[in-house]
């Protein structure tokens, strides 16, 4: 038993410590063997060397090896472990961002910008924000899109570019179901009239949000508010499916008021532009069937 204990103690004594890995990492770093230095610093961190200095050294080695995700992770750890070195970490993260852009590493770029927001919230994110914002919007990541788009809009090179990004901001807000913000943004795009290509899309965005708000108002038992939103959703410029859904909503409002004839007429209008069997047509048909007016609800033939 004593032999086993002695062997265990000897093994522990021979095991490299975090400090030893740091020393080896420093030697490799000075010699320009950055990959070896990074490996030693990682081993030191795993061995329990969690001090801020080791994170800083590991991050710097990661920059030299173009391991930008690793470098971003370590600079973020540096800022968390030693807030007094937040500016140093933010400087490093900006270098990570530049390197990530050079090799088109979008994941590392997003990590670097998130770290900059954590370490130095007041530091301008500059042109990096546009790339991350558009990537986040394309991926449906509304939280990051909404976080970075204001900076991207503010630093856009011209008014047309700003309006395009403003439209993306409205889309992200709509996807996040923040229709109050989305409608305000889309309305701003229409009023500015600087980017014709997004004008029609902004009108459609307003209509989609108006439909969502109408449906929410109706579900909450506020038919008068719902009617206003549904009528806004059915205005010219709305997508056909939005208009048809708005007429279904208006039919529900009329029915809630006891206007059966009006509801039937509105449900029938929701069939215009549809095809038999589509989801909106089925909903309208079911409502007409419930009112005993199935014979008048056939969808018109398509041209």
Residue pairs with C-beta under 8 A, 6 or more apart in sequence:
16 24
16 43
16 47
17 47
18 44
18 45
18 47
18 48
18 49
18 54
19 44
19 49
20 44
21 40
21 41
21 43
21 44
21 47
21 49
22 40
22 41
22 44
22 49
22 54
22 57
24 40
25 36
25 37
25 38
25 39
25 40
25 41
25 44
25 57
25 58
25 61
26 37
26 57
28 34
28 36
28 37
28 40
29 37
29 57
29 60
29 61
34 61
34 64
34 65
35 61
35 65
37 57
37 61
38 58
38 61
38 62
38 64
38 65
38 67
38 70
41 54
41 57
41 58
41 61
42 58
44 54
45 54
45 55
45 58
50 81
51 81
52 78
52 81
52 82
52 85
55 74
55 75
55 77
55 78
55 81
56 74
56 75
56 78
56 85
56 88
56 89
56 92
58 70
58 74
59 70
59 71
59 72
59 73
59 74
59 75
59 78
59 92
60 71
60 92
62 68
62 70
62 71
62 74
63 71
63 92
63 95
63 96
63 99
66 99
66 103
68 96
68 99
68 100
68 103
68 105
68 108
68 109
68 111
68 112
69 105
69 107
69 108
69 111
71 92
71 96
71 99
71 108
72 93
72 96
72 100
72 108
72 111
72 112
72 115
73 111
75 89
75 90
75 92
75 93
75 96
75 112
75 115
75 119
76 89
76 93
76 111
76 114
76 115
76 118
76 119
78 85
78 88
78 89
78 92
79 85
79 86
79 89
79 90
79 115
79 118
79 119
80 118
86 119
86 120
87 119
87 120
89 115
89 119
89 120
90 115
90 116
90 119
90 120
90 123
93 112
93 113
93 115
93 116
93 119
94 112
94 116
94 123
96 108
96 111
96 112
96 115
97 109
97 112
97 113
97 116
97 128
99 105
99 108
100 106
100 108
100 109
100 112
101 109
101 128
101 131
106 131
106 132
106 135
109 128
109 131
109 132
110 132
110 135
110 136
110 144
112 128
113 125
113 128
113 129
113 132
113 148
116 123
116 125
117 125
117 147
124 151
124 155
125 148
125 151
126 155
127 155
129 148
129 149
129 151
129 152
129 155
130 148
130 152
130 155
130 156
130 165
132 144
132 148
133 144
133 145
133 148
133 149
133 151
133 152
133 165
133 168
134 152
134 168
136 142
136 143
136 144
136 145
136 148
136 172
137 145
137 149
137 168
137 171
137 172
140 175
142 172
142 173
142 175
142 176
143 176
145 168
145 169
145 172
146 169
146 172
146 173
146 176
149 165
149 168
149 169
149 172
150 169
152 165
153 162
153 165
153 166
153 169
156 162
156 165
159 192
159 194
159 195
160 194
160 195
162 194
163 189
163 192
163 194
163 195
163 198
164 195
164 197
164 198
166 185
166 188
166 189
166 192
167 185
167 186
167 189
167 195
167 198
167 201
167 202
167 205
169 185
170 181
170 182
170 183
170 185
170 186
170 189
170 202
170 205
171 182
171 205
173 179
173 181
173 182
173 185
174 182
174 205
174 208
174 209
174 212
177 212
179 209
179 210
179 212
179 213
182 205
182 206
182 209
183 206
183 209
183 210
186 202
186 203
186 205
186 206
186 209
187 202
187 206
189 195
189 198
189 199
189 202
190 199
190 202
190 203
190 206
193 199
200 237
203 237
203 238
204 237
204 238
204 239
204 242
206 232
207 232
207 233
207 234
207 235
207 237
207 238
207 239
207 242
207 243
207 246
208 233
208 239
208 242
210 229
210 230
210 232
210 233
210 246
211 229
211 230
211 233
211 242
211 245
211 246
211 249
213 229
214 225
214 226
214 227
214 228
214 229
214 230
214 232
214 233
214 246
214 249
215 226
215 249
217 223
217 225
217 226
217 229
218 226
218 249
218 252
218 253
218 256
223 252
223 253
223 256
223 257
226 249
226 252
226 253
227 250
227 253
230 246
230 247
230 249
230 250
230 253
231 246
231 250
233 242
233 243
233 245
233 246
233 249
234 242
234 243
234 246
234 247
234 250
238 246
240 273
241 280
243 273
244 270
244 271
244 272
244 273
244 274
244 280
245 270
245 280
247 266
247 267
247 269
247 270
248 266
248 267
248 270
248 280
248 283
248 284
248 287
250 266
251 262
251 263
251 264
251 266
251 267
251 270
251 284
251 287
252 263
252 287
254 260
254 262
254 263
254 266
255 263
255 287
255 291
260 291
263 287
263 291
264 288
264 291
264 293
264 296
267 284
267 287
267 288
267 291
267 297
268 284
268 288
268 296
268 297
270 280
270 281
270 283
270 284
271 281
271 284
271 285
271 297
271 298
271 299
271 300
272 299
272 300
274 280
274 281
274 299
275 281
275 299
275 302
276 298
276 299
281 299
284 297
285 294
285 297
288 294
288 296
288 297
289 297
